[in-house]
Amino acid sequence: MNKNTNPDLTEQFIRAQLDKTMIPAEVKKNPPLYYWPEVNDYTMSCGIAETPGGRIWLGWFAGGDDERAVLMLAKSDDGGNSFSTPQYYIDPGFVDCGMHISAVVANLWTAPDGRLFVFFTVSLGYYDGRAGSWFTVCENPDADDPQWSIPQRIANGASLNKPTVLSDGTWLLCVSLWRREHIRQGAASDRLFPELDGERMANVYASKDQGKTWERIGGVKNQYPTFDEHMIVERADGSLLMYLRDICGMTQSESFDKGHTWTKPVPTPFPAASARFFLRKLKSGNILLVRNNDPIDPKSRSTMTAFLSDDNGKTWKGGLVLDERYGVSYPDGYQTEDGRIFIQYDWMREKGEIMLAIFREEDILAEKAVSPDTKLKHPIMQTWTAAHSK
Protein backbone atom coordinates (compact mmCIF):
# COMPACT_ATOMS: atom_id res chain seq x y z
CA MET A 1 0.00 0.00 0.00
CA ASN A 2 1.27 3.50 -0.84
CA LYS A 3 2.31 5.29 2.35
CA ASN A 4 0.17 8.28 1.34
CA THR A 5 -3.00 6.21 1.04
CA ASN A 6 -5.58 6.94 3.74
CA PRO A 7 -6.83 3.50 4.93
CA ASP A 8 -10.01 5.00 6.40
CA LEU A 9 -10.84 6.72 3.12
CA THR A 10 -10.19 3.49 1.22
CA GLU A 11 -12.51 1.55 3.52
CA GLN A 12 -15.18 4.26 3.30
CA PHE A 13 -15.04 4.12 -0.49
CA ILE A 14 -15.23 0.31 -0.60
CA ARG A 15 -18.20 0.27 1.78
CA ALA A 16 -20.04 2.76 -0.42
CA GLN A 17 -19.56 0.42 -3.39
CA LEU A 18 -20.63 -2.58 -1.32
CA ASP A 19 -24.07 -1.04 -0.85
CA LYS A 20 -24.69 -1.63 -4.55
CA THR A 21 -24.43 -5.39 -4.08
CA MET A 22 -27.71 -5.19 -2.14
CA ILE A 23 -29.61 -4.18 -5.29
CA PRO A 24 -31.37 -7.16 -6.98
CA ALA A 25 -29.56 -8.31 -10.11
CA GLU A 26 -31.94 -8.63 -13.06
CA VAL A 27 -32.33 -11.85 -15.05
CA LYS A 28 -31.77 -10.59 -18.59
CA LYS A 29 -32.52 -12.07 -22.00
CA ASN A 30 -30.04 -12.59 -24.82
CA PRO A 31 -26.56 -12.61 -23.26
CA PRO A 32 -24.01 -10.55 -25.20
CA LEU A 33 -21.90 -12.56 -27.62
CA TYR A 34 -18.71 -11.93 -25.64
CA TYR A 35 -20.12 -14.20 -22.88
CA TRP A 36 -20.99 -17.07 -25.24
CA PRO A 37 -18.72 -20.13 -24.89
CA GLU A 38 -17.62 -19.87 -28.50
CA VAL A 39 -16.29 -16.36 -27.83
CA ASN A 40 -15.48 -16.29 -24.13
CA ASP A 41 -13.79 -19.73 -24.31
CA TYR A 42 -14.78 -20.49 -20.70
CA THR A 43 -17.40 -22.81 -19.18
CA MET A 44 -17.53 -23.54 -15.45
CA SER A 45 -20.16 -25.97 -14.19
CA CYS A 46 -23.07 -24.57 -12.20
CA GLY A 47 -26.22 -26.71 -12.20
CA ILE A 48 -28.96 -28.49 -14.08
CA ALA A 49 -32.68 -29.04 -13.49
CA GLU A 50 -35.66 -30.56 -15.32
CA THR A 51 -39.09 -28.94 -15.35
CA PRO A 52 -42.48 -30.70 -15.09
CA GLY A 53 -42.84 -30.43 -18.88
CA GLY A 54 -39.51 -32.15 -19.51
CA ARG A 55 -37.46 -29.10 -20.42
CA ILE A 56 -33.91 -29.15 -19.09
CA TRP A 57 -32.31 -25.93 -17.91
CA LEU A 58 -28.53 -25.70 -17.72
CA GLY A 59 -26.51 -23.08 -15.87
CA TRP A 60 -22.80 -22.31 -16.13
CA PHE A 61 -20.41 -19.46 -15.43
CA ALA A 62 -18.78 -17.34 -18.12
CA GLY A 63 -15.85 -15.00 -17.58
CA GLY A 64 -13.89 -17.02 -15.04
CA ASP A 65 -13.84 -18.46 -11.55
CA ASP A 66 -13.13 -14.97 -10.24
CA GLU A 67 -14.44 -11.40 -10.18
CA ARG A 68 -15.44 -11.62 -13.87
CA ALA A 69 -18.03 -14.39 -13.35
CA VAL A 70 -21.54 -14.08 -14.78
CA LEU A 71 -24.28 -16.73 -14.75
CA MET A 72 -25.53 -18.10 -18.07
CA LEU A 73 -28.67 -20.16 -18.77
CA ALA A 74 -29.63 -22.37 -21.73
CA LYS A 75 -32.36 -24.96 -22.30
CA SER A 76 -32.94 -28.31 -23.95
CA ASP A 77 -36.26 -29.56 -25.28
CA ASP A 78 -34.95 -32.88 -26.60
CA GLY A 79 -33.99 -34.64 -23.39
CA GLY A 80 -30.49 -33.23 -23.20
CA ASN A 81 -29.29 -34.31 -26.64
CA SER A 82 -28.74 -30.69 -27.59
CA PHE A 83 -29.00 -27.32 -25.90
CA SER A 84 -29.98 -23.88 -27.13
CA THR A 85 -27.68 -20.95 -27.43
CA PRO A 86 -27.47 -18.90 -24.21
CA GLN A 87 -30.95 -17.61 -23.41
CA TYR A 88 -30.65 -15.66 -20.15
CA TYR A 89 -27.89 -14.33 -17.95
CA ILE A 90 -27.25 -12.65 -14.62
CA ASP A 91 -24.55 -10.00 -14.75
CA PRO A 92 -24.77 -7.66 -11.72
CA GLY A 93 -22.62 -5.09 -13.54
CA PHE A 94 -19.96 -2.65 -12.37
CA VAL A 95 -19.62 -0.10 -9.58
CA ASP A 96 -18.24 3.43 -9.88
CA CYS A 97 -14.59 2.45 -9.42
CA GLY A 98 -14.81 -0.06 -12.27
CA MET A 99 -14.95 -3.19 -10.12
CA HIS A 100 -17.28 -5.93 -11.29
CA ILE A 101 -20.00 -7.37 -9.08
CA SER A 102 -19.57 -11.08 -9.69
CA ALA A 103 -22.10 -13.91 -9.81
CA VAL A 104 -19.56 -16.62 -9.04
CA VAL A 105 -21.75 -19.21 -7.25
CA ALA A 106 -25.17 -20.54 -8.31
CA ASN A 107 -27.46 -23.54 -8.90
CA LEU A 108 -30.78 -24.50 -10.46
CA TRP A 109 -33.52 -26.47 -8.70
CA THR A 110 -37.06 -27.56 -9.55
CA ALA A 111 -39.17 -27.36 -6.40
CA PRO A 112 -41.77 -30.04 -5.57
CA ASP A 113 -44.51 -27.73 -6.91
CA GLY A 114 -42.78 -27.41 -10.31
CA ARG A 115 -41.36 -23.91 -9.97
CA LEU A 116 -37.81 -23.41 -11.20
CA PHE A 117 -35.51 -21.72 -8.68
CA VAL A 118 -32.18 -20.18 -9.54
CA PHE A 119 -30.02 -19.58 -6.48
CA PHE A 120 -27.06 -17.28 -7.09
CA THR A 121 -24.45 -15.30 -5.19
CA VAL A 122 -23.32 -11.73 -5.77
CA SER A 123 -20.15 -10.14 -4.43
CA LEU A 124 -18.11 -7.03 -5.07
CA GLY A 125 -15.18 -8.52 -6.95
CA TYR A 126 -14.44 -12.15 -6.26
CA TYR A 127 -15.29 -11.98 -2.56
CA ASP A 128 -15.98 -8.92 -0.45
CA GLY A 129 -16.27 -10.64 2.94
CA ARG A 130 -20.06 -10.67 2.97
CA ALA A 131 -21.37 -11.63 -0.47
CA GLY A 132 -25.04 -12.54 -0.63
CA SER A 133 -27.15 -15.56 -1.51
CA TRP A 134 -30.16 -14.62 -3.67
CA PHE A 135 -32.85 -16.49 -5.59
CA THR A 136 -35.21 -15.86 -8.47
CA VAL A 137 -38.22 -18.04 -9.35
CA CYS A 138 -39.71 -18.93 -12.72
CA GLU A 139 -43.38 -19.95 -12.49
CA ASN A 140 -43.59 -20.98 -16.16
CA PRO A 141 -40.24 -22.63 -17.03
CA ASP A 142 -41.78 -24.62 -19.92
CA ALA A 143 -43.23 -21.56 -21.64
CA ASP A 144 -41.91 -19.94 -24.81
CA ASP A 145 -41.29 -16.76 -22.82
CA PRO A 146 -40.41 -17.72 -19.22
CA GLN A 147 -40.84 -15.00 -16.64
CA TRP A 148 -38.44 -14.54 -13.72
CA SER A 149 -39.32 -12.96 -10.39
CA ILE A 150 -37.42 -10.05 -8.87
CA PRO A 151 -34.57 -11.71 -6.95
CA GLN A 152 -34.79 -11.88 -3.17
CA ARG A 153 -31.84 -11.97 -0.81
CA ILE A 154 -31.63 -14.93 1.57
CA ALA A 155 -28.50 -14.38 3.60
CA ASN A 156 -24.85 -13.42 3.71
CA GLY A 157 -22.68 -16.01 2.00
CA ALA A 158 -22.77 -18.30 -1.02
CA SER A 159 -25.17 -21.15 -1.86
CA LEU A 160 -23.75 -23.51 -4.48
CA ASN A 161 -25.96 -26.59 -4.09
CA LYS A 162 -29.62 -27.54 -4.34
CA PRO A 163 -31.90 -27.42 -1.28
CA THR A 164 -32.94 -30.59 0.53
CA VAL A 165 -36.63 -31.20 1.24
CA LEU A 166 -37.14 -32.98 4.55
CA SER A 167 -39.91 -35.48 5.25
CA ASP A 168 -41.85 -32.83 7.18
CA GLY A 169 -41.79 -30.47 4.17
CA THR A 170 -39.04 -28.16 5.44
CA TRP A 171 -36.56 -26.91 2.84
CA LEU A 172 -32.91 -26.75 3.92
CA LEU A 173 -30.43 -24.62 1.98
CA CYS A 174 -26.68 -24.79 2.54
CA VAL A 175 -25.04 -21.35 2.61
CA SER A 176 -21.33 -20.89 3.26
CA LEU A 177 -19.89 -17.64 4.58
CA TRP A 178 -16.27 -17.92 3.49
CA ARG A 179 -13.17 -17.27 5.56
CA ARG A 180 -11.57 -13.84 5.79
CA GLU A 181 -8.56 -15.18 3.88
CA HIS A 182 -10.64 -15.15 0.68
CA ILE A 183 -11.47 -11.42 0.88
CA ARG A 184 -9.88 -9.48 -1.99
CA GLN A 185 -10.51 -5.82 -1.27
CA GLY A 186 -6.99 -4.46 -1.00
CA ALA A 187 -6.11 -2.28 1.97
CA ALA A 188 -9.62 -2.54 3.43
CA SER A 189 -9.76 -6.35 3.52
CA ASP A 190 -8.81 -6.78 7.18
CA ARG A 191 -11.47 -4.33 8.38
CA LEU A 192 -14.51 -5.41 6.38
CA PHE A 193 -17.41 -7.12 8.17
CA PRO A 194 -15.76 -8.24 11.43
CA GLU A 195 -19.28 -8.56 12.86
CA LEU A 196 -19.83 -11.56 10.57
CA ASP A 197 -16.82 -13.55 11.75
CA GLY A 198 -18.99 -15.70 14.02
CA GLU A 199 -20.95 -16.91 10.98
CA ARG A 200 -17.96 -17.87 8.82
CA MET A 201 -18.86 -21.53 8.48
CA ALA A 202 -21.10 -24.01 6.67
CA ASN A 203 -24.48 -22.53 7.57
CA VAL A 204 -27.91 -24.12 7.19
CA TYR A 205 -31.00 -22.04 6.36
CA ALA A 206 -34.57 -23.36 6.55
CA SER A 207 -37.81 -22.40 4.86
CA LYS A 208 -41.17 -23.69 6.06
CA ASP A 209 -43.20 -21.70 3.52
CA GLN A 210 -41.82 -23.05 0.22
CA GLY A 211 -39.13 -20.45 -0.17
CA LYS A 212 -40.98 -17.27 0.78
CA THR A 213 -38.84 -16.74 3.87
CA TRP A 214 -35.60 -18.26 5.17
CA GLU A 215 -34.09 -18.52 8.64
CA ARG A 216 -30.64 -19.61 9.77
CA ILE A 217 -31.10 -22.60 12.07
CA GLY A 218 -27.55 -23.88 12.50
CA GLY A 219 -24.13 -24.43 11.07
CA VAL A 220 -20.81 -26.16 11.51
CA LYS A 221 -17.20 -25.07 11.05
CA ASN A 222 -14.73 -27.32 9.30
CA GLN A 223 -11.34 -27.85 10.93
CA TYR A 224 -9.61 -26.95 7.66
CA PRO A 225 -12.33 -24.97 5.86
CA THR A 226 -12.25 -23.77 2.31
CA PHE A 227 -15.52 -23.08 0.41
CA ASP A 228 -17.57 -25.77 2.24
CA GLU A 229 -19.89 -26.48 -0.71
CA HIS A 230 -21.84 -28.67 1.71
CA MET A 231 -24.83 -30.87 0.88
CA ILE A 232 -27.36 -32.62 3.11
CA VAL A 233 -29.44 -35.80 2.87
CA GLU A 234 -32.10 -37.00 5.28
CA ARG A 235 -31.59 -40.58 6.40
CA ALA A 236 -34.31 -43.16 7.01
CA ASP A 237 -34.38 -42.48 10.76
CA GLY A 238 -34.83 -38.73 10.25
CA SER A 239 -31.23 -37.80 11.08
CA LEU A 240 -29.24 -35.71 8.63
CA LEU A 241 -25.91 -36.45 6.95
CA MET A 242 -23.84 -33.53 5.69
CA TYR A 243 -20.80 -33.82 3.46
CA LEU A 244 -18.47 -30.84 3.19
CA ARG A 245 -15.45 -29.88 1.13
CA ASP A 246 -12.33 -28.93 3.05
CA ILE A 247 -8.71 -28.24 2.16
CA CYS A 248 -7.76 -31.89 2.56
CA GLY A 249 -10.75 -33.41 0.75
CA MET A 250 -14.17 -34.17 2.23
CA THR A 251 -15.54 -34.28 5.76
CA GLN A 252 -18.88 -35.33 7.22
CA SER A 253 -21.16 -34.15 10.02
CA GLU A 254 -24.48 -35.34 11.44
CA SER A 255 -27.54 -33.67 12.90
CA PHE A 256 -30.17 -35.35 15.06
CA ASP A 257 -32.45 -32.32 15.49
CA LYS A 258 -33.38 -31.40 11.89
CA GLY A 259 -30.28 -29.27 11.27
CA HIS A 260 -30.13 -27.06 14.36
CA THR A 261 -26.97 -28.62 15.79
CA TRP A 262 -24.22 -30.62 14.09
CA THR A 263 -21.46 -32.94 15.19
CA LYS A 264 -17.83 -31.94 14.75
CA PRO A 265 -16.82 -32.67 11.15
CA VAL A 266 -14.53 -35.66 10.65
CA PRO A 267 -12.88 -36.94 7.46
CA THR A 268 -14.98 -39.23 5.31
CA PRO A 269 -13.86 -42.90 5.32
CA PHE A 270 -12.76 -42.54 1.70
CA PRO A 271 -10.05 -40.22 0.33
CA ALA A 272 -11.31 -37.45 -1.92
CA ALA A 273 -10.24 -34.39 -3.86
CA SER A 274 -10.86 -30.93 -2.45
CA ALA A 275 -13.63 -30.22 -4.94
CA ARG A 276 -17.38 -29.99 -5.23
CA PHE A 277 -19.30 -33.29 -5.16
CA PHE A 278 -22.97 -34.25 -5.58
CA LEU A 279 -24.98 -35.96 -2.82
CA ARG A 280 -28.68 -36.81 -3.19
CA LYS A 281 -31.28 -39.31 -2.01
CA LEU A 282 -32.86 -41.22 -4.91
CA LYS A 283 -36.46 -42.34 -5.33
CA SER A 284 -35.45 -45.85 -4.24
CA GLY A 285 -34.27 -44.53 -0.89
CA ASN A 286 -30.64 -45.17 -1.81
CA ILE A 287 -28.19 -42.27 -1.63
CA LEU A 288 -26.20 -41.16 -4.66
CA LEU A 289 -22.70 -39.72 -4.37
CA VAL A 290 -20.80 -38.39 -7.37
CA ARG A 291 -17.19 -37.34 -6.78
CA ASN A 292 -13.66 -37.48 -8.13
CA ASN A 293 -12.11 -40.90 -7.53
CA ASP A 294 -8.65 -41.15 -9.08
CA PRO A 295 -7.28 -44.60 -8.14
CA ILE A 296 -3.67 -43.38 -8.23
CA ASP A 297 -3.96 -39.81 -6.94
CA PRO A 298 -7.19 -39.50 -4.88
CA LYS A 299 -6.61 -35.75 -4.41
CA SER A 300 -6.76 -34.94 -8.13
CA ARG A 301 -9.79 -33.74 -10.04
CA SER A 302 -10.10 -36.72 -12.30
CA THR A 303 -12.15 -39.91 -12.71
CA MET A 304 -15.65 -38.57 -12.01
CA THR A 305 -17.45 -41.55 -10.46
CA ALA A 306 -20.94 -42.36 -9.17
CA PHE A 307 -21.52 -44.48 -6.03
CA LEU A 308 -24.60 -45.77 -4.18
CA SER A 309 -25.32 -46.35 -0.51
CA ASP A 310 -28.22 -48.53 0.71
CA ASP A 311 -27.34 -48.14 4.40
CA ASN A 312 -27.80 -44.36 4.89
CA GLY A 313 -24.26 -43.43 3.91
CA LYS A 314 -22.36 -45.90 6.09
CA THR A 315 -20.87 -47.70 3.09
CA TRP A 316 -20.75 -47.08 -0.65
CA LYS A 317 -21.23 -49.61 -3.44
CA GLY A 318 -20.49 -49.81 -7.13
CA GLY A 319 -18.52 -47.18 -8.91
CA LEU A 320 -19.59 -46.13 -12.39
CA VAL A 321 -16.84 -44.03 -13.98
CA LEU A 322 -18.56 -41.16 -15.76
CA ASP A 323 -15.36 -39.60 -17.08
CA GLU A 324 -11.81 -40.90 -16.54
CA ARG A 325 -10.03 -37.73 -17.67
CA TYR A 326 -8.15 -35.16 -15.63
CA GLY A 327 -9.76 -31.77 -15.19
CA VAL A 328 -13.32 -33.00 -14.55
CA SER A 329 -15.12 -31.33 -11.67
CA TYR A 330 -18.21 -29.78 -10.06
CA PRO A 331 -20.99 -32.32 -10.69
CA ASP A 332 -24.67 -31.49 -10.22
CA GLY A 333 -27.80 -33.34 -11.24
CA TYR A 334 -31.24 -34.79 -10.64
CA GLN A 335 -33.28 -37.97 -11.13
CA THR A 336 -36.23 -38.26 -13.51
CA GLU A 337 -39.53 -40.01 -12.77
CA ASP A 338 -38.43 -43.03 -14.81
CA GLY A 339 -35.34 -43.50 -12.65
CA ARG A 340 -32.67 -42.06 -14.93
CA ILE A 341 -29.97 -39.97 -13.28
CA PHE A 342 -28.69 -36.85 -15.08
CA ILE A 343 -25.31 -35.46 -14.02
CA GLN A 344 -23.56 -32.47 -15.58
CA TYR A 345 -19.98 -31.44 -14.84
CA ASP A 346 -17.21 -29.46 -16.46
CA TRP A 347 -14.05 -30.56 -18.20
CA MET A 348 -11.12 -28.15 -18.31
CA ARG A 349 -13.35 -25.04 -17.87
CA GLU A 350 -11.01 -22.71 -19.77
CA LYS A 351 -11.14 -23.89 -23.39
CA GLY A 352 -13.20 -26.87 -22.23
CA GLU A 353 -16.84 -27.89 -22.10
CA ILE A 354 -19.82 -28.89 -19.99
CA MET A 355 -20.49 -32.63 -20.11
CA LEU A 356 -23.64 -34.69 -19.43
CA ALA A 357 -23.95 -38.26 -18.15
CA ILE A 358 -27.25 -40.19 -18.10
CA PHE A 359 -27.41 -43.53 -16.27
CA ARG A 360 -29.35 -45.66 -13.78
CA GLU A 361 -28.71 -47.28 -10.42
CA GLU A 362 -28.02 -50.64 -12.03
CA ASP A 363 -25.18 -49.09 -14.03
CA ILE A 364 -23.58 -47.84 -10.81
CA LEU A 365 -23.80 -51.24 -9.14
CA ALA A 366 -22.48 -53.04 -12.24
CA GLU A 367 -19.66 -50.49 -12.50
CA LYS A 368 -20.33 -50.27 -16.23
CA ALA A 369 -23.08 -49.25 -18.62
CA VAL A 370 -25.71 -52.03 -18.66
CA SER A 371 -28.82 -49.94 -19.33
CA PRO A 372 -29.78 -49.40 -22.98
CA ASP A 373 -30.30 -45.66 -22.45
CA THR A 374 -26.98 -44.93 -20.71
CA LYS A 375 -25.08 -41.98 -22.16
CA LEU A 376 -21.65 -40.91 -20.92
CA LYS A 377 -19.25 -38.05 -21.77
CA HIS A 378 -21.82 -36.23 -23.88
CA PRO A 379 -20.74 -32.60 -24.51
CA ILE A 380 -23.63 -30.15 -24.13
CA MET A 381 -21.92 -26.74 -23.98
CA GLN A 382 -18.56 -26.23 -25.69
CA THR A 383 -16.02 -23.48 -25.94
CA TRP A 384 -14.66 -22.68 -29.40
CA THR A 385 -11.37 -24.40 -28.57
CA ALA A 386 -13.04 -27.62 -27.39
CA ALA A 387 -15.37 -27.75 -30.39
CA HIS A 388 -12.56 -27.32 -32.89
CA SER A 389 -9.93 -29.55 -31.32
CA LYS A 390 -11.64 -32.88 -32.05
Summary of the structure (lengths in Angstrom):
residues: 390
radius of gyration: 20.2
end to end distance: 47.4
largest distance: 69.4
contacts: 1340
relative contact order: 0.12
helix: 12%
strand: 43%
